[in-house]
Amino acid sequence: MPEKIVPSDIEIAHQATMLPIEQVAAKLDIPADALERYGKYKAKVGLDYYRQQLAKPAGRLVLVTAISPTPAGEGKTTTTVGLGDALNRIGKRAIVCVREPSLGPSFGIKGGAAGGGYAQVMPMEDINLHFTGDFHAITSAHNLLSAMVDNHLNHGNALGLDPNRIVWRRVLDMNDRALRHTVVGLGGSANGVVRESGFDITVASEVMAIFCLSQNLDELKERLGRIVVGYTREKKPVTAADLKAHGAMAVLLRDALAPNLVQTLENNPAFVHGGPFANIAHGCNSVLATKLALTLGEYTITEAGFGADLGAEKFLDIKCRFAGLKPDTVVLVATIRALKMHGGVDKKELKAPDAAAVERGIVNLEKHVENLLGYGLPVVVAINRFTSDTDEEMAVVESHCARLGVKAVPATHWAEGGAGAEALAHAVVEAAETGKKDFKCLYPDELPLIEKVRTIAQKIYGAKDIVTSAKVRTAFEDLQKAGYGKFPVCMAKTQYSFSTDPNLRGRPTGFEVEIREVRLSAGAGFIVCLTGEIMTMPGLPKVPAAESITLDDQGQIVGLF
């Protein structure tokens, strides 16, 4: 059967008929006066309304995650949106909850985060570009603190900050490798104190993490105040509250904290709010949007970034720990093509039938399933099916999943929208409503920090052990002594492998995880561990997507996916 020709994502988006945002809100019984409109098709739901909703009982929470990513693609966001539409088609009041895209990958190589094909959230161009300005607010709040740090140094440094122990960098929502390491304050005494610094991408900012974990303005301000910007020569921490910066930072974030309401191509409601990367941050949309959705619908479908070893682990061990959330089931997304790549097939050969390669690559899916079952949650495997996938290849996945005690369900939502994911929706409902649940985090709060890292590396990644330098071990000891030992750990690791080597696909064994740097995120409430060659400021590829994005003669955006 020839593969169905589907228009590009942006062509599909341009053909869509959207409802005024008030009508979308009405489907959830959100009154019009609770909306703060950003044009016709997007709005923020006011925080006053959110507070009123919190007393209501919560619906069921479904987490969508994926196998380890490959260039072949897995379609996690597409599946999240398609599943949400499918649940509505079978009579469930379902709400999609996803992250906001960063401009960096939108103009780089990865693309946006609004789904694809006939399973998208709308308006696609707005969501993938400036949207409601949340990321700009986060960037501004972060860099305000940076400016106040250097201003404090310039005007006498009453707090005794050691310029060589300042850990607060600047951020930009763009992939720009030239800014990873910088020197600020050049040009003489009028321009401040000369010191080394650098930039991270906005989605890696601690302010982004705080934004996504805060459930009200008071908590937001309090968390911002706890940010440690640096240390004195006596190694005493200096915080944003010490600099009296947290109040102004909260002012910049006040409007952004309200969740963004939009719609799917099938005019079902979706919240798109917050956007930390999962390979360098905690990879989940805002707690506030998730909790609001839970009070408004029977089912909330949310996603966690990249593979389950990153996004799902952080969702379950960080977001759920802080917010008191308990998922009802997990959907693990895979494609036959990606499994073939994990089985050693070149990207150019993926359309050729090769059940043996699927058999070799299935070990990656199996490890992710085992990890998720270890959290005490029901798991459903969603096979994002392409027309080139053969029944024999599908049977390999289904038989392996059956041996693990989970159901594998093919879905064609990319080409058919919600109708293509109805079987998946029924499987999810069955798992959520009848599956055995005994959710527990991977490690207890009391476990020492370095043992938390070792637990993640060994139990989730399958590593032999971790490797740490004397400097890193001292950092862990200092954090433990300073009272941060109960914090969870946020691992910054390549998304392409369970290991720290992106070229080791499948289910590698016998490897070690090198922890090369440890960063305290006191406001967010976790410890970031950088592994391998992971960068908190990505770079653009040789041919960035930006080269193909432009405006046509009518002012319409073209080339955006």
GUPAFI-457826 format. One record per residue: residue in one letter; x, y, z of N, C-alpha, C, CB in turn. Coordinates in steps of 0.05 Angstrom, whole numbers, plus 5000, padded with zeros to 4 digits. Each point is the difference from the previous one (the first is absolute). Last residue first. Glycine has a CB too. Example, Ala and Ser with C-alpha at 12.3 -4.5 7.8 and 13.67 -1.06 7.14 Angstrom:
S525749555142501650245001498550225014502449874957 A498248985042498250245000501850245000496249775025 
# end
This chain:
F516954735196499449715002498149914978500750035050 L501150904943500149935028498949725004499550495013 G500950014903502549875007500249925029502150254963 V491950605009500549754985502649885010497450174959 I494650655068502549865007500249744984500050205046 Q494750714921499749745014502749885005495549934978 G502450904972500750035028499649755016498950474996 Q499949674908497750085015500650035030497149764967 D509449954969499150264991497650105015501749894955 D504449425098499350014972498950284993499049515000 L508550195078497250094995499550004971500150285041 T507049055017499750274989497050084999504349954974 I503749205048497650135011499950294990500149705041 S507249654943497649944984497550145009502049564991 E506650505053500650064972497549964983504849875007 A495449895087499550294995500550084971501350095047 A500749044991497350034989499450294993498649605027 P511750094973497850045019497350034985503250215033 V506649354946497850124984497650035019501649794956 K506149935085501250124977498050134982503649665002 P493350275098501349824982501250144976496749655014 L502350805086498549954976501449804983498250475001 G502849535108500850154976498249944977504750005016 P494050015100500449854975501050184978496349685013 M504350355095499550184978500649854975501250415028 T500049135050497550155008499550244982500849865047 M504349134936500350295002497450135008503649984965 I502048985039497550164998500550295005497449605016 E508549574982500550254984497650174999503449764974 G497849555107501149984974500550264987497749584995 T495950555084501549764993501150014972497049745030 L498750895059500749994972501849764994499750504998 C492749785080502549864995500549984970499449735043 V494250865035500549934972502749874998497150384984 I495349735099502850024993500349914971501449925048 F489750565006501349754992502950064993495749814983 G497150845041499849785020501349744991496050215017 A502650764949498449784987499849775020501550144954 G503950565074497250094997498249794988501850464995 A507549375014498850025026497150094999504450095019 S503049454919497650164993498350025026500149864950 L510849865024497850025019497950184988503149945038 R504649404913499050275004497650005019501550134954 V507749265007497650005017499250295004501349565023 E505249794904499450255013497549975016502350274964 R501648994989502250194997499550275014501149784956 I496449125042498850245009502250225000496549755030 E502049264916501850205012498450255008503949834972 V493849085013499050274996501850205015495249834996 E506349124958499950175024499150284992503849735021 F494849204935501050274999499950145027498650024951 G498049075022502850025007501250275000500349554983 T491450244952500649905027503050045006496249654997 P494850704931502949955006500349915029501350354967 R490849684960500249975029502949945008495149845003 G501650714907499149745011500050015030501749764960 R505450864988497149964999499349735012499750294960 L508850415039499349745011497049975001504349985027 N500250834947500149804978499449725010503450294979 P497150525077497650004983500149794978499650485009 D504749535092501050004972497649984981504349785014 T495050155081500750284994501250034972500750085049 S491849154976502650085010500550294994501749544992 F490450064979500049975029502650085012496849624995 S500550854913500949755011499549985029503549984965 Y494450804982500149794979500849735009501150364970 Q498350535077497449864997500149764982497850445008 T510050055059499049974972497449845000504850024983 K496950505106501349784986499050004971500449735042 A498750705063500350124974501749804983499750485018 M493849435076502349924984499950134973500149565024 C496150625079499250044972502449954983496550345013 V499949395094502150054981498950034972503249755029 P492750465078500249804978502250094980495149885005 F505250405101499150084974500049764980501850475009 K501349565085497349894994499050074972499050025049 G509450314989500149714995497449884993503749995031 Y499850944993498649954975499849704994501650444983 G503250065091497149965004498449944975500450305038 A509549834978498550255000497049975003503650184972 K502549075021500450145025498550265002504549805002 Q495249724917498849845021500250145027501149584974 L503350804953497150034997498549845022500550074951 D508949835043499350275009497050054999504550164983 E498849024983500350015029499250285011503749654997 F496550224909497849855012500150025031499949694960 A507350694993497550164996497649865012502050184958 T506249365042500050225020497550174997505050015000 R496449344935499349875026500050215022502149564984 V500750734932497149945000499249875026500149954950 K509050215037498650265001497049955002503750224974 A502049055012500250095028498550265003504449785005 S492049634916502650105007500050085030500850174953 T492949055000500150285010502950075006495349965019 V497549254933502850085003500050305008501649664965 I491049435041500650274992503050065005495350145011 D500048874961500450185023500350294989502249635027 K494649634920501549855019500450165026502349754963 A489050444973502950045002501349815020499450484987 G491049704981501349744998503050025000496249854974 Y496450845035501749994976501249724995501050485007 I493249675069498750104977501649974975497750335029 K505849365055497349894997498650094975499749985049 Q509350344973499949714999497349894994503750005033 A497750944974501849904979499849694998503150385009 I492050085059499050064974501749874978498150445017 T505049485071497549854996498850054973499250025049 R508450484977500749724994497549834995504250055028 V494550845001501149994973500749724991501850475007 K495449655081497850054982500949994971497750285035 E508749685031498749754997497550024983501849865045 I503150914978501649844981498849734996504150255015 L491650345048499950094972501549824981499650465018 P496249115071502150204994500050074970502849835039 L488249845009502349884988502150224994497249624980 E493850555055502249985019502649874987496649965036 D494750144918501350265005502649975016495550224999 P501548934944498850165022501650265002498449595024 Y500149854882501750015024498750175021504249934972 L491249864946502349824998501749985025500050104952 C489350125053502450124988502349805000498450465014 K491249224982502150085020502350124984498749635033 F490449934955502150194992501950065023496950194966 D496049105004501350035026502450184996498549545016 K492549974927501750245004501050005029497450264966 K497349104950501050015027502050235003499449505005 G492150504924502749905004500950035029501050134953 T490550175007500149735012502849905006495849914976 E502050974987497749955017500149735014497450304971 A509450024966499750205021497949935020501550344968 A500049114956502349995018499750195023502949884962 E490450124971500049745014502349995020498049784960 V501650964983497950015020499949745016497450304970 V508749744959500850185022497850015022502850274967 A495449264954502049855016500950175024501549764959 H492650634978498649795015502049855018496649964963 A507050684979498550135021498549795017499450404971 L505249314952501950075021498550135024503650074966 A491549744957500849755013501950065023499349744957 E498350994990497849915017500649745014496950234969 A508250364966501049935026497849905019503750334994 G495350024914502149804998501149915027501150204957 A492350495034498849744991502149784999496650264974 G505850665046499049845022498849734992499150435023 G507049944902499050155023499049815022498850384970 E505649404943497149985003498950155024500349564977 A509250364997498750024975496950025002503849754980 W501650185098501450204984498650044973504449875022 H492749445040499050275005501450224983498949855046 T500949114967500550154975499050295001499849564974 A503349475090498450254998500950154975499350035050 P501448945010500850174978498150244999501849614974 V501149795114497750084983501050184977496949975040 A506149295046501050174979497850064980504749815006 K495949865105498749994974501450204981495649875022 V508649545065498850264992498849974972503350265029 G502249085024497450055013498750264993501649725036 L506749824931500450195023497450065015503950204974 R496049264948501749855020500650185024502049734963 A493450654965498249805014501649855021497249964959 C507450634983498550145021498249815016500150414970 H504749234957501850085021498650155023503750024966 S491349764956500749765015501950065023499449734959 E498050974982497849915016500749755017496950184964 V509550174975499550195022497849895018501650394972 V500149144949502449985018499550175025503049924960 A490750124970499749765017502349975019497349784964 M502850894969498250075022499749775020497550314969 E507449544952501550185018498350085024502650184961 E493349314972502049845013501650175020500349704959 D493450724985498749855022502049835015495749994973 T508050894979498849754993498649865024503449954963 D499251135005500349795021498549754992500550365035 S499350484916502149814992500549785020502150384975 T491750355038498949814980502149804991496850354985 F503550065115500350114973499049794980504050295014 R494349915099500349834976500350164974497449655024 N504250365086499350214981500649894972501150375034 I496849135061501749984976499050204979500949505009 A498550405103498750104976502049984977497150325027 V501449195075501850074979498450094975503549685017 V494550315094499049934974502050094980495150045015 V504549755099501350104976498549904975504550025024 P494350155093499349854976501350144976495649845021 L509250245076497950114983499349824977501650465013 G505749545060497349915009497750114984502049965045 Y507950134943498750215015497249925011502550334972 G502649104971501350025026499050225017504049824979 L493450064930498649815018501250015028499049714960 L505450794975497450125007498349825018500150254956 N508349445011500450235017497350115010504350104976 E495649214959500849905026500350235020502349614978 V496150634933497749885012500649895028498349874955 H508950464994498250225008497549895014501850284962 K504149095000501250135024498350235010504549874983 E492949694937499649835023501250135026500249604969 L501050824946497250035010499749845026498350074953 N509849835004499850285010497250045012503350164966 V498749034990501250015027499850285012503149634988 I494550124921497850005020501150015028497349734969 G507850214946499650265013498050015022501250194957 R500849014991502550095013499550265015502749784964 E490249874986500649825021502550085015497949634974 V499850844949498250075022500549825024496550154966 A508249644957501150255012498150105023502150124956 A495249134994502349935016501250255014500949614969 A492050474968499149925026502349925018495749844979 D502950744932502349875014499249935028503350264972 P493650274926499249825021502449865013495649934977 A505251064979500149714992499249825023503750114967 K497250855041497449924988500049704991499450484985 L508449985054498049945019497349904988502250345029 E507249964939498949744994497649935017504649864988 K500950955019499149994972498649744993503850304989 K500249865098497650164996498949974972501650325035 D504148875007500550284991497450144994504549874982 V496549295089499450074972500550294995496549644998 G504249845088502450034983499550074971502049685030 G491950225051501049744992502350014979495549835009 H499950945023501249885024501149734994496950265029 M498450144903502550155004501449905025498150404977 K493549245005502049904980502650155004496349894967 L496550405084501049755010502149874981495649935024 A499950864950502050055021501149755011497550425011 R495749504924502450114989502250055021497250214965 I494249505060501549784989502650114989495849754988 T499950795092499449954971501749764991498950494992 A496749925109502249894984499149994970501649725039 V495450655070499750024971502549894987497150415005 L497149485092502850004989499849994970501949785041 V491550505047500049924972502950034990495150134993 V500049755110502050114983499849894972503150065040 T489950115053501349824981502150164984495849714996 D499950675079498449765000501049794980496150285013 P509250525050498949924973498449755002503950224978 K498250545096500249714997498849924974499849935050 L504351015010498549884978500449705000500450424973 G503250355084498249805011498349874979499950265042 A507450424951497250084996498049805012501550244959 F508349645044499450275010497050065000504550154983 R498649024982500950025028499250275012503849694990 C494850144917498049865017500750035030499149684962 K507150694976497450144999498049865018501050144953 I507649445045500150295008497350125000504650034980 D496749054997501650035024500350295009502549604986 L492350124936499149845022501650065026498849644967 F503350814951497150055006499249855026499050064951 K509549785015499950265013497150075007504250154976 E497449054976501349985026499750265015503249664981 A493750334930498249865019501349975027498049754962 G507350674970497650155006498249865021500250184955 L508149355022500350285006497450135009503850034967 D496549075005502250015019500650295009501949584979 A491650214954499049965027502250015021496349734981 G505050834927499449725008499249995029503249844966 F495151114991501949794992499249725010503650364999 G490950385052501850024977501849764996499850485007 A490049525032502750065012502049974977498749845047 E489750344961502449874989502550085016497949984955 T490349925056502450175000502449844990498150275039 I490549744973502149864986502450194999496749724972 T493850135089502050194992502349844988498750335036 Y490249484985502749914994501750244993498249554984 E493150605045500249735010502849894996495149924989 G503451155023499449784982500149735014501750274963 L500150605080498050074979499249774983502050444999 T504749585073497550075012497850054979502550205038 L506449584936499049785015497350065013504649855009 A500450834946498749814981498749775015503350134965 L501850485085497550124991498549814981502150465004 K506449285026498049985022497350134991503750005034 T503650054906499249725004497849985021504649854987 A499450994998498349934977499049715004502550314970 L503650005095497650155001498049934978502650375020 V506249284983498349875019497350145001503949865028 S502150204882499650115027498249835017500750454981 N504949054943498550255000499450095029497949884955 C511049535023497149985004498750274997500649605030 G509450134973498549894978497049985001504049774994 H504850525059498249785010497749934981501250165045 A508950164923498350115022498049785007500650494984 I505649384946501750175017498450135023502850094960 N493449274977502849915001501750175017499449824954 A491250375031500449765017502949905000495249884991 F500551174997501049764985500349775020502350294965 P490650515054502749915004500749764983499850185047 G491850504957501449834981502949935005497050204969 G491950305052502749935010501449824981498350045046 H491949964932501050195021502749895011495350155011 V495149674929502850004992501450205017498949874952 F491149555042501750195014502949974991496849995040 A493049774912502849925007501350235015500349704959 P489249904997501750185016502849895006495850185020 N498449614888500049925028501950175016498749544987 N499550444914498750215017499549915029497850164959 E507149414966497349915003498450175020501549544987 L507750624997498850024973497149915001504449924979 T498950425114501249824980498750054973500949655036 Q500451135042498349784991501549824981495950285005 V506150455084499750004971498349774992504650224994 L499350385099497949824989500050044970497350025042 N510050175044499150074974498149794989504350244991 P498350095116500349804979498850104973499849645035 A504950995043497349904993500249814976497950425018 L509850065013499449775016497249884995503050195034 A500750644926500849754987499149755015503950244981 D495050655055498149934979500549744986499350494993 R507049805075497249985010498049924979501250355033 L508849834964498949734995497049985006504549815009 L501050985006500349944972498649734993504450255000 V495850015091498450194984500149944971500850355034 A504949185024497249905001498150184985501049805044 M508050484965499849764983497249894999504849895010 A497050805050499950104973499849774979502550425014 G498849345077497450144996499650104972500150135048 H508249474979497949814995497350134996502549675027 A506450744996499249984972497549854995504850034989 K501650225089497350134998499050014971501150275041 L507049304999500350224981497450164997503549744977 D496649505078502150175011500450254982502249595021 A492049734948498850165021502050195014496749625007 A506349774929498550214987498650185020499449714960 T509249785078497549934985498850254986499249635034 V510649905008498750254996497549954982504450285006 P502649075062498450054976498750285001499149514997 K510650185045497350055009498250074975501650165046 K508349674960498249804989497150025011503949704994 E503950895017499749815022498049784992501050365033 R500650364909502649865003499949805022502350404982 T488349794976502150175010502649855001496750275027 Y495349494902501049955027502050225008499249504995 G491650364932502949975003500749985030500750264958 V490349755006501350124977503149975002496350334996 V494149175041502850065008501550104975499949655038 I489150324990502149964980502750085011496650074963 R494650045081501949805009502349944980496349805026 G496250814958501750115021502149805009496350295014 L497049444925501950194987502050115021496550124965 R496349365067502049834987502150184986496649644993 E496250805048501649875020502249834987496149995031 K497450414913501850205012501949885020496550354993 L496949094969501850094980502150195012496449954965 E496549775089502049794997502150094979496649655013 D496150924997501650005024502249794999496050155026 L497749904904501950224999501750005025496950264971 N499448794998498750265005502250215001496149795025 Q506049314957497149974998498550255006500549535011 S509950104951498550175018497149984995503950315003 L503049254943499449865025498350165020504249764993 C499150574921498449764994499249855025502349974957 F503250825048497550074987498249764997502450374976 I506449495052498450125022497250074990504250185022 A502149524915499249785017498250105023504349774989 M499450884953498049834986499049775017502250114957 V504750425076497550155001497849854985502650435003 E506349254995498649935025497450155003504449915022 S499749884880500150195023498649895024500250384968 A500549254941501749885021500150185024502649764965 V492850504956498549765010501749865022497749954956 T505950814996497950075020498749765012499250414975 I510949524992497550044986497750045021501649734959 D508450575066498549754996497650074983501649805044 F508550734972497149994996499149714999500250434974 G508750135077499049864976497050014999503949705001 S506250665052497249925003499249844975499050415029 E510050155027499149804980497149935007504749824994 R499651165028499949735010499049814978499150175047 V502850964985500749804979500049725013502850334975 V491450555054502249835008500549794979499050095049 G496450894926499749785019502549855005495349974986 N503550834957498449784989499849765019501250154955 A504250655060497250104996498149774991501950454988 S507849435022498449995025497250094997504250075024 G500649524888500850195021498049995024502150294965 G497649134955499750284992500650205022496749854969 L499249115042502250124985499550294994501049554980 G493149775065501350225015502350124986498549785040 V498949174944498350255003501650215015495849725000 V505749324938501150175020498450265000504749804994 T492949114975500450284994501550145022495850004974 H500049004982502050115018500650284992502049545008 R491050044947500349815023501950105021499049624968 L498050774944499550135026500449815024496850304977 A503849464928502150205005499750135027500250084951 R493449285012502449885013502150215007499049574976 D490350435009502250184993502549915014496850394993 N491849454993502549845000502350184990497349574991 M494150825063501049954973502449825002498250444982 D496850125088498449794988500749954971496350125032 L509750225057498950104974498449774988503850334993 V501850015108498649824982499050144975498749725040 R509550345046497950124986498649804981502450455003 R502649335095500750084973497750164987503049604995 W500850105109497750084984500850114973497550105043 V508549625030499049784984497650074983501649705036 I507650745020497350064990499149774981500850515005 R508049625041498149805009497150064993503149905037 N504750664945500749744989498249775009504650165000 P494450765031499649994971500749734987500850495000 D495749675101502649954987499549984970501849765041 L492450795037500049804979502849974988495250094990 G501050495086502549864999500049774980500650125046 L492750594979499549725008502549834999495350054985 A504550874985499549995029499649725011498050454997 N505450044914499949725008499749965030502849894960 G498350934976501249955026499949725011498850455008 H497549874905499450215020500949925028496150154972 N504949274951500950264990499850225022498749874954 L497849245059503050005000501150284994499949524985 H490850375008500949985028503050005002495849755011 N500450204904499650275011500950015029496250084968 D503649094988502350164991499850295010500449714960 V492449715061502549895011502450184993498149534997 M493650674966500250095027502449885015495050055000 A502949684911500850285000500450115028497550064957 S499249065033502850024991501050295000499249594971 L491750265047501749915023502950014992496349715016 L497750484916499950215020501749935024495450124985 N503349234949502250194994499950255017500049834954 H493249505056502749885005502150214996498349554985 A493050704993500349975029502749885007495149945004 S502750134904500450265012500449995030497250194964 T500849024988502650104993500650265013499649774956 I491849885054501949855015502950094995496849614999 A496350784951499850095028502049855017495150104994 H504049654917501350265001500050105029498650104953 F496849115028502949965000501550265001499349584974 D491250455021500949885025503149975001495749755003 G497850614926502250155012501149885026498150394979 T494849274959499050215018502350155014495849745006 F506649804903497649915016499050235017501749535000 H506150364934500050165025497749935019502250364974 L499948914956501650254999499750155027499350034950 N496049155030502949944994501750254999498549604976 I492150475039501049835021503049954996495549785005 D499750704929500350155024501449845022495950264988 E501949314931502250194996500450165026498950034951 M493949345048502649874999502350214997497949604979 P492350505069501250074975503049924999496750374994 M498848925041499850244984499750255017497949734964 V505849145033498650215015500350264985500949775044 Q498949184915501550245007498350175020502350004955 A497449124980499850005029501850235011499249495001 Y500150234906497350075008499649975030498449854955 G511450335011497949884984497350095008502949604993 G503650555085500450004971497949854986504850025009 G498750525093499049774987500650014970496449965034 A506850705024497150034998498749764988500650494997 A509049845021498849825019497050035000504250015028 G504650184897498450115022498949785018498850384971 G510749514973497350094994498550095024500049684962 K509550005023498049825011497250074991503049945040 I505250574936499749744986497649845010504950004992 G496451065016502449834998499449754984501650185043 F492250524985501650104979502649844996498250455010 S495649285056498250084977501650104977496450115033 P507949685050499649784982498250064977500749705038 G500851035022502549884992499649764981501950145043 L491050355002500750104974502649864990497850445011 S495449055056502150205001500650094971501949805042 P488349794997502549964986502050235005497549734965 E494849905106500450204979502749944986497250355025 R496948855023501950225004499950204977502949705027 V488349695003502749974990501750255005498249694964 C491749765051501850195015502849954990497050005041 V491749774933502949974994501650215016498949814954 I491149715065501550254996502949944996496750265028 A492549244972502949995002501350264992499849514990 R490749915031500750285000503050025006495450155016 K499349024934501350095024500750294998501949545008 G494049884922498250105021501250085026496949714979 I507150004934498649775012498450085025503749704983 R501350954967498349864980498549775013503250134964 N503350355087497550154996498149874981502650425009 L505749185002498549975024497450174999504349925026 A501850174903498749744999498349965025503849824973 D501650965021497850014982498449744999502550334972 G505449685080498050185011497550034983503750245022 L503649274944498649855022497950185013504149725008 G501550674927498149814988498549845021503149984961 V503650615069497750154989498049814988503050394991 T504949235042498650135022497550144990504350065025 T501649584912498449795013498450125023503449654987 T502650914969497949934981498149795013503050104961 T504850135085498050215002497649944982503650335012 K503549054982498850005027497950225003504349825018 G501549754906497450124999498650015027499749844954 E509249825003498249835015497250115001503949855028 G506150194908497750135013498249795014500250364965 A508749604984497549904987497550125012502449584989 P506650575045499350174978497549914985504850114996 T495649625106501849954977499350204978500549515012 P497550305104499750124974502149924980497950385023 S498349015060502250194995499750114972503049755032 I487849975006502549865000502250214994497949564984 A493350835062500949864975502549845005498050374973 T492350145076502950024998500849834976500750075050 V490250355008501049904974503050054999495550094977 L496349835105502650114991500849864974501350095048 V489150135009501449814982502650144991495649784985 L496050315096502450114988501549794984500450345037 R488849905003502249814996502350124985496749625001 G496751015058499649784982502449824998496950284974 A499950355113501749974977499249774983503750215025 P490250465044501549744997501549994974496549785028 K501851185020498549804986501649744997497650364975 A505550485063498549855019498449774986499650415029 L505750254923501749805014498449835020503850324995 Q493150454947499749724991501349805017499750194955 Q500950765060497349915005499649704993498350474992 R509949984987499749965029497349895007503250375008 Y498349874902501549765007499749955030503350094963 Y493150715004498449774993501449745007497950264963 D507050525050497750005018498249764995500250505004 L507049684937500849865025497850005021504750124990 G493349944901500950155023500649845025497350374981 V503849364915497949965020501050125026498349574977 K504450684916500949905026497549975019504650224994 A495749714894499550165024501349875024495650154980 K502549834902501649915023499450195023503649814970 Y492550294941500349715003501849915023499249984952 K498550965015497549844998500349715010498850284962 G507750505079498949964974497549825001504550074980 Y499449935101502350094983499149954971503549885036 R491150215067500349934972502550114988495049984997 E501249685100501550234992500949954971501750105048 L489949475018502049994979501450274997497349654977 A495150125080502449885012502450014980497149715029 D493850574950501450205016502449895015495650235005 A498749214941501550194983501550205017496749944964 P501249085077498550244992501850204985497049945039 I503448974966501550235009498650254991504449744998 D493449304985498450165019501650225012497249605010 L505449794919501049935027498550165021504549904981 K493650244928499949715002500949905027500949984951 A499850945027497249925008499849705001498250424980 A509749994987499850015029497349915010503250385000 V498149694908501649785010499949995031503150044960 Q492750674997498549764996501549755009497850224961 E506450635042497849995020498349754997499950505000 I507149724938501049875025497849995021504650164989 P493149784906500950215018500649885028497150344975 L504248994945497850135015501150245015497649565004 M506449994901500250035029497550135012505050034996 T498549394913498050195009500050015030497149904959 A511049834963498349945023497950225005503849745020 Q503750224915497449914990498049965023502349784962 H506950485053498750214985497249934990504550164987 A500949195057499250205019498550234986503949895029 I500049434919497749905014498950215019501849534997 E506250674961497850004980497449905013503349934963 I504650045088499050274998497850034979504550165015 D499748994998498650095024498850274997503149725027 S498149764883501850075022498350095024503750134967 P491449194967501350264998501850055023496150174975 V502248844989498850195019501350274996498949635033 I499849374913501450265000498550195018501749924953 K498948975051498350234997501650265001496149745020 E507749304947499950175024498350244994504549845016 P494049204934501750244999499550185025499949984950 M499248935045498350245000501850255000496349755025 
# end
